[in-house]
Amino acid sequence: MTELQEIAIELAVKGYLTGEDEQRASDQEKAYWYYECEKKYIAKYLDDVLVISFEDEDLEEMQKAYINITKKIINQTSVIYRRPAVRKIKIDDKENEELTSYYNEHLPSNINTKNKKTHRLSKLLNKTLTRVYFDKEQKRIQYLIEPSHVYRVVVDDEYRDKIKLLAYDKMLPDGVAYTIIWTKDENYRITKDGKILSLPNNESKKNPYGIIPYAALEMEEMYDYWGSPQNDLINVNEQINLLKTLLINDHVILGSGGTILGVNLTPSKRGKEKSGSRRIRTGRRHPILVDDLRNDQVPPSLTHITSNPQITEMMNLIDWEIKSIASMKGLDPNAFLTEVKATSGFSKVMDGIVQMEIRQDDIEPCREYETELFEITKIINNYHVRDGMKMIPKEAKIDIDFAEIEQIKTFSEEKEEREFNKEHNLETPIDWMIQKNPDLDEPEAIEQLRKNRLINTTEGSNEKPNMVESLISKLNKNNGKKPEQLTEVETS
């Protein structure tokens, strides 16, 4: 048995090799569920905070409140794949159009959705892994992105980023959970009692690719392989959920509903008490009873008492928490406040500048990820030439062009730019129509403009045809030739 196999068995039996790695996975899992806002997990995390100040039986009667500020902030700071990236295959620094076409056709059909998920999870968790595999049914490459807490890795002693062993738990069709192991030489499963077995589709236990087929996107290099998730963001989201829950229960419900104070009531008029309970519980369902007083001094009474609710103060505190974390992440705090205000043109321009700065910070990590992803994809693709895939030369390289973030313009700026472009024949309304709806091609844009013109003018109008109608008429007159196809005589 090899050293890596012994480590793999220990991982399968114990789960984690160290307490630090177990804590790492716990932090990543908490961050992931806050991002997904899964009710079951968010309620559990909220109870963990509330139980510090309240008894378990009090929690059962509370109205739980939570919001997903984590997802909003992560998505707003993940801008690289907001529009699809352009990938080209180059050999000797020259694009090979045939390989470029083949490569893009055999990537996942929802590649940009996959890219967005990878980038967002990496912004949240700092590092994520993308598995590359071949889909025999669809005859194409597929990518699998899962949260980082599901993986355990053993890295090289000298090179922190080099994985020697990767493990994760998986339920196989036989209904039993196994630990799946990847090394550069082997791929197998281990039972919970430490027995090594082959996978159903790999009797030899050998890794056919010679690499661990996972590409890593790391946003910031840290002290260990994984780094840390955005614990500050998760902590703020947790505090906001706590404050909202207290606001509803202590200040809205208790502040308006109050509690009952009963003084010197006879046993027949007393409310029910929980057996063995010594603490005081408040609320309309839990009257406070004061007994064994002298009737000649204190007459029996039943009083409704309300607290002094601090609703405005609590709401201001929640807003302050949101503004603080938004500012720390480089975002406009006003976009996150509960009170929605009109956004000025200047604010929109500044937001665009912030987005461009965030994009610039993320370009290099994403470029490194795309390069590693391509190299792994190339190996997987070439192995499956036997299954109908086309060979990609070893010397082929990926050239990735991430979409630019257009600077947001005010209405007057956009109008001025269009007038200038129109005057100098740089653009036409057809271009503007396609910009507004990229799904339209040129003939569809022309037809849509024609329909818009008919709707916007009254029947029988003597208005002169506008530039679009003149262009349409000329296209029809010249048998549908595009302007660039017309001769000098035809365009005169």
C-alpha positions in Angstrom: 0.0 0.0 0.0 1.4 3.4 -1.0 1.7 6.4 1.3 -1.1 8.3 -0.6 -3.4 5.2 -0.2 -2.8 5.2 3.6 -3.7 9.0 3.7 -6.8 8.3 1.6 -8.0 5.6 4.0 -7.5 8.0 6.9 -9.5 10.7 5.1 -12.3 8.2 4.4 -12.5 6.9 8.0 -11.9 10.1 10.0 -13.3 12.7 7.5 -10.5 15.2 8.1 -6.8 14.9 8.8 -6.7 18.0 11.1 -9.0 20.1 13.2 -8.0 23.1 11.2 -9.2 21.5 8.0 -12.5 20.6 9.6 -12.9 24.2 10.7 -12.0 25.4 7.2 -14.8 23.2 5.7 -17.3 24.4 8.4 -16.6 28.1 7.6 -16.9 27.4 3.9 -20.1 25.5 4.3 -21.6 28.3 6.5 -20.7 30.9 3.9 -22.1 28.8 1.1 -25.5 28.3 2.8 -25.7 32.0 3.6 -25.1 32.7 -0.1 -27.8 30.2 -1.2 -30.1 31.3 1.7 -31.2 27.8 2.3 -33.9 28.1 5.0 -33.0 24.9 6.9 -29.4 26.1 7.4 -30.1 29.8 7.9 -32.6 29.0 10.7 -30.1 26.7 12.4 -27.4 29.4 12.3 -29.8 32.0 13.6 -30.8 29.7 16.5 -27.1 29.2 17.3 -26.9 33.0 17.8 -30.2 33.4 19.6 -29.6 30.6 22.1 -26.8 32.7 23.7 -29.4 35.1 25.1 -32.6 33.0 25.0 -33.8 29.5 26.2 -34.6 26.8 23.6 -38.3 26.9 24.5 -38.3 30.7 23.8 -36.9 30.1 20.3 -39.9 27.9 19.4 -42.2 30.9 19.9 -40.1 33.4 18.0 -40.8 34.7 14.5 -37.5 34.2 12.6 -36.5 36.9 10.1 -33.6 36.8 7.7 -32.4 38.4 4.4 -29.8 37.5 1.9 -27.4 40.4 1.8 -24.5 38.0 1.1 -25.7 37.1 -2.3 -26.4 40.6 -3.3 -22.9 41.8 -2.4 -21.1 38.8 -3.9 -23.0 39.1 -7.2 -22.4 42.8 -7.5 -18.7 42.4 -7.0 -18.5 39.5 -9.5 -18.4 41.3 -12.8 -15.9 39.4 -15.0 -18.4 37.1 -16.6 -21.3 39.5 -16.6 -21.1 39.1 -20.4 -19.7 36.0 -22.1 -15.9 35.9 -22.5 -14.5 35.3 -26.0 -12.2 32.3 -26.4 -9.8 31.8 -29.3 -7.3 28.9 -29.9 -3.9 30.0 -31.1 -0.9 28.1 -32.5 2.3 30.1 -32.8 0.4 33.2 -31.7 -2.0 33.0 -34.7 -5.7 32.1 -34.3 -6.7 28.8 -35.7 -10.3 29.5 -36.7 -11.2 25.8 -37.2 -9.9 24.8 -33.7 -11.6 27.9 -32.2 -14.9 26.9 -33.7 -14.5 23.3 -32.6 -13.5 24.2 -29.0 -16.4 26.6 -28.5 -18.9 24.1 -29.9 -17.8 21.3 -27.6 -17.7 23.4 -24.4 -20.8 23.2 -22.1 -23.8 24.8 -23.8 -24.3 27.0 -20.6 -20.6 27.9 -20.4 -21.2 31.5 -19.2 -23.6 30.4 -16.5 -20.9 28.0 -15.3 -18.4 30.8 -15.4 -20.6 33.1 -13.4 -21.1 30.4 -10.7 -17.4 29.6 -10.5 -16.5 33.3 -10.2 -19.2 34.1 -7.6 -18.3 31.1 -5.4 -14.7 32.0 -5.6 -15.5 35.6 -4.5 -17.4 34.1 -1.6 -15.0 31.3 -0.6 -11.7 32.6 -2.1 -11.1 29.3 -4.0 -13.2 26.8 -5.9 -12.5 23.8 -8.0 -14.1 23.0 -11.4 -14.1 19.4 -12.5 -13.6 18.7 -16.2 -15.2 15.5 -17.6 -16.4 14.1 -20.9 -20.1 13.6 -21.5 -20.4 10.5 -23.7 -24.1 11.0 -24.5 -23.7 14.6 -25.7 -20.2 14.1 -27.1 -18.9 17.3 -25.4 -16.9 18.5 -22.5 -18.8 19.3 -19.3 -17.8 21.3 -16.2 -19.0 20.5 -12.6 -18.7 23.3 -10.0 -19.4 22.5 -6.3 -18.8 24.4 -3.1 -15.3 24.1 -1.7 -16.4 22.5 1.6 -17.2 19.2 -0.1 -13.5 18.6 -0.9 -10.5 17.6 1.1 -7.1 17.9 -0.4 -3.5 16.9 0.3 -1.0 19.3 -1.3 2.6 19.0 -2.2 5.1 19.8 0.6 7.0 22.3 -1.6 4.3 23.7 -3.9 1.2 24.9 -2.0 -1.0 24.9 -5.1 -0.1 21.4 -6.3 -2.7 18.8 -5.3 -1.3 15.3 -4.6 -4.7 13.8 -3.5 -8.3 15.0 -3.8 -11.2 13.4 -1.9 -14.9 13.9 -1.6 -17.9 11.9 -0.5 -20.5 10.7 -2.9 -23.6 8.5 -2.9 -23.3 5.9 -5.7 -26.2 4.1 -7.4 -25.9 1.2 -4.9 -27.2 3.6 -2.2 -24.0 3.6 -0.2 -21.8 6.7 0.5 -18.2 6.3 -0.5 -15.1 8.6 -0.4 -13.9 9.1 -4.0 -10.2 9.5 -4.4 -8.2 11.2 -7.2 -4.5 11.2 -7.6 -2.5 11.7 -10.8 -2.1 8.0 -11.1 -5.3 6.5 -9.5 -9.0 7.0 -9.2 -11.0 4.7 -6.8 -13.5 4.7 -3.9 -13.1 3.8 -0.2 -15.8 2.5 2.2 -16.3 4.0 5.6 -14.4 1.1 7.2 -11.4 1.8 5.0 -11.7 -0.7 2.2 -10.4 0.3 -1.2 -12.7 -0.6 -4.1 -12.7 0.2 -7.8 -15.3 2.5 -9.3 -18.1 1.0 -11.4 -16.7 2.5 -14.6 -13.0 2.0 -13.7 -12.1 -1.5 -12.7 -8.4 -0.9 -13.0 -8.4 1.9 -10.4 -6.0 3.8 -12.7 -6.4 7.5 -13.6 -6.6 7.4 -17.4 -5.7 11.1 -17.8 -2.5 11.3 -15.8 -3.7 14.5 -14.0 -6.3 15.4 -11.3 -9.0 16.9 -13.6 -9.8 19.9 -11.5 -9.0 23.5 -12.3 -8.8 26.0 -9.4 -9.9 29.7 -9.4 -8.2 31.5 -6.5 -9.1 35.1 -6.0 -6.4 35.9 -3.4 -3.3 33.9 -2.5 -3.3 33.2 1.2 -1.3 31.2 3.8 -2.7 27.8 2.8 -4.3 26.1 -0.1 -7.9 27.3 0.5 -7.5 30.6 2.2 -10.5 32.1 4.0 -14.1 32.8 2.9 -15.6 36.2 3.4 -16.3 35.7 7.1 -16.8 39.4 7.7 -19.7 39.5 5.3 -21.2 36.3 6.8 -20.9 37.7 10.3 -22.7 40.9 9.3 -25.4 39.0 7.5 -25.8 36.9 10.7 -26.0 40.1 12.9 -28.6 41.6 10.6 -30.7 38.5 10.8 -30.4 38.6 14.6 -31.4 42.3 14.7 -34.4 41.8 12.4 -35.6 38.9 14.6 -35.2 40.9 17.8 -36.9 43.9 16.1 -40.0 41.8 15.2 -40.2 39.9 18.5 -39.1 42.3 21.2 -40.0 45.7 19.7 -42.9 45.1 17.3 -44.8 42.1 18.9 -43.8 42.6 22.5 -43.9 46.4 22.2 -47.4 46.4 21.0 -48.7 43.2 22.5 -46.8 43.6 25.8 -47.1 41.2 28.7 -49.6 40.6 31.6 -48.9 41.4 35.3 -51.1 39.6 37.8 -50.9 40.7 41.4 -52.3 38.7 44.3 -54.7 36.6 42.2 -56.4 33.6 43.7 -55.3 30.2 42.4 -58.4 29.8 40.3 -57.5 33.0 38.5 -53.9 32.3 37.9 -52.4 31.4 34.5 -50.7 28.1 33.9 -47.0 27.7 35.0 -44.5 25.3 33.6 -43.4 22.7 36.1 -40.1 23.4 37.7 -39.6 26.7 35.9 -37.9 29.4 38.0 -37.2 32.1 35.4 -39.6 34.8 34.2 -41.0 34.5 30.7 -42.7 37.5 29.2 -45.3 37.9 26.5 -49.1 37.6 26.2 -48.8 33.9 26.6 -46.7 34.2 29.8 -48.3 36.4 32.5 -46.1 37.6 35.4 -47.8 36.6 38.7 -47.1 38.1 42.1 -48.8 36.2 45.0 -48.8 35.7 48.8 -49.3 39.4 49.4 -51.7 40.7 52.2 -55.1 41.4 50.8 -55.6 44.3 53.1 -52.6 46.1 51.6 -52.5 45.1 47.9 -55.8 44.5 46.1 -55.8 41.8 43.4 -55.1 43.3 39.9 -54.5 42.2 36.3 -52.5 44.8 34.3 -51.5 45.0 30.7 -47.9 46.3 30.4 -46.2 47.3 27.2 -42.5 48.1 26.7 -41.0 51.2 25.0 -40.2 49.8 21.5 -37.1 51.2 19.8 -38.2 50.4 16.3 -36.6 53.4 14.6 -33.3 52.9 16.4 -33.2 49.2 15.5 -33.9 49.9 11.8 -31.2 52.5 11.8 -28.7 50.0 13.3 -29.6 47.5 10.6 -29.1 50.1 7.9 -25.8 51.0 9.5 -24.6 47.4 9.4 -25.5 47.1 5.7 -23.9 50.4 4.8 -20.7 49.4 6.6 -20.2 46.1 4.9 -21.2 47.5 1.5 -18.6 50.3 1.9 -15.9 47.8 2.9 -16.6 45.8 -0.3 -16.2 48.8 -2.5 -19.9 49.2 -3.3 -22.3 52.1 -3.0 -24.1 51.8 0.4 -27.1 53.7 -0.8 -27.9 50.8 -3.2 -28.5 48.5 -0.2 -30.6 50.7 2.1 -34.2 49.9 3.0 -35.2 53.4 2.0 -34.9 53.5 -1.8 -33.8 56.8 -3.2 -33.5 58.0 -6.8 -30.0 57.5 -8.2 -28.4 60.5 -9.9 -26.6 60.3 -13.2 -23.3 61.1 -11.4 -23.9 58.2 -8.9 -24.4 55.8 -11.8 -21.2 56.9 -13.4 -19.3 56.4 -10.1 -20.9 52.9 -9.8 -19.6 52.1 -13.2 -16.1 53.2 -12.3 -16.1 51.0 -9.2 -17.3 48.1 -11.2 -14.4 48.6 -13.6 -11.9 48.7 -10.7 -13.3 45.5 -9.3 -13.1 43.9 -12.8 -9.4 44.9 -13.1 -8.6 43.2 -9.8 -10.2 40.0 -10.9 -8.8 39.7 -14.5 -5.5 38.0 -13.7 -6.9 35.3 -11.4 -9.6 34.5 -13.9 -7.1 34.5 -16.8 -4.9 32.0 -14.8 -8.0 29.9 -14.2 -9.0 29.9 -17.9 -5.5 28.8 -18.9 -5.4 25.9 -16.5 -9.0 25.0 -17.4 -8.0 24.9 -21.1 -5.0 22.7 -20.5 -7.0 20.2 -18.5 -9.8 20.3 -21.1 -7.3 19.7 -23.8 -6.0 16.5 -22.1 -9.6 15.2 -21.4 -10.6 16.0 -25.0 -7.6 14.3 -26.6 -8.1 11.2 -24.5 -11.6 10.8 -25.9 -10.6 11.1 -29.6 -11.5 7.4 -29.6 -15.1 8.6 -28.8 -15.3 11.0 -31.7 -13.6 14.1 -30.4 -11.0 16.0 -32.5 -7.4 16.2 -31.5 -6.2 19.5 -30.1 -2.5 20.0 -30.7 -0.3 20.1 -27.6 1.1 23.5 -28.7 -2.4 25.0 -28.9 -2.9 27.9 -26.4 -6.0 29.7 -25.2 -6.5 33.4 -25.8 -9.3 34.8 -23.6 -10.9 38.2 -24.0 -13.1 39.3 -21.1 -15.9 41.6 -22.0 -15.3 45.3 -21.0 -17.6 47.1 -18.7 -19.2 50.0 -20.5 -19.1 53.2 -18.6 -22.6 54.3 -17.8 -23.6 57.4 -19.5 -26.3 59.9 -18.6 -29.2 60.4 -21.0 -27.8 63.6 -22.4 -24.4 62.1 -22.9 -25.8 59.1 -24.8 -28.0 61.4 -26.9 -25.0 63.6 -27.8 -22.9 60.6 -28.7 -25.6 59.1 -31.0 -26.1 62.4 -32.8 -22.3 62.7 -33.4 -22.1 59.1 -34.7 -25.1 59.6 -36.9 -23.8 62.8 -38.4 -20.4 61.2 -39.2 -22.0 58.0 -40.5 -20.6 55.9 -37.7 -23.9 54.5 -36.6 -27.6 54.2 -37.7 -30.8 53.5 -35.8 -30.4 49.9 -36.9 -27.2 49.7 -34.8 -29.1 51.2 -31.8 -31.9 48.7 -32.2 -29.4 45.8 -32.1 -27.6 47.3 -29.1 -30.9 47.4 -27.3 -31.8 43.9 -28.3 -28.6 41.8 -29.2 -30.8 38.9 -30.3 -31.9 40.7 -33.4 -30.0 40.5 -36.6 -29.9 43.3 -39.2 -33.1 42.3 -41.2 -35.0 41.8 -38.0 -33.9 45.2 -36.6 -35.0 46.9 -39.9 -38.4 45.2 -39.7 -38.8 46.1 -36.1 -38.0 49.8 -36.9 -40.6 49.7 -39.7 -43.3 48.4 -37.3 -42.3 51.1 -34.8 -42.6 53.8 -37.4 -46.1 52.6 -38.4 -47.3 52.6 -34.8 -45.8 56.0 -33.9 -47.3 57.9 -36.9 -50.9 58.4 -37.9 -52.3 56.8 -41.0 -52.0 59.0 -44.0 -49.4 61.3 -42.5 -47.5 63.5 -44.9 -44.3 63.5 -42.9 -41.2 62.9 -44.8 -39.7 59.5 -44.4 -37.0 59.4 -41.8 -33.5 58.1 -42.3 -34.5 54.5 -41.5 -37.4 54.5 -44.0 -35.1 56.0 -46.7 -32.6 53.3 -46.0 -35.2 50.6 -46.1 -36.6 52.0 -49.4 -33.1 52.0 -50.9 -32.4 48.5 -49.8 -35.7 47.3 -51.5 -34.9 49.3 -54.6 -31.5 47.7 -54.9 -32.8 44.1 -54.5 -32.0 43.9 -50.8 -28.3 44.8 -51.2 -26.7 46.1 -48.1 -25.2 49.7 -48.2 -21.6 48.4 -48.4 -22.6 46.3 -51.5 -24.0 49.3 -53.4 -22.0 51.0 -56.2 -21.4 54.8 -56.2 -24.2 55.2 -58.8 -26.7 53.2 -56.7 -26.0 55.2 -53.5 -26.3 58.6 -55.2 
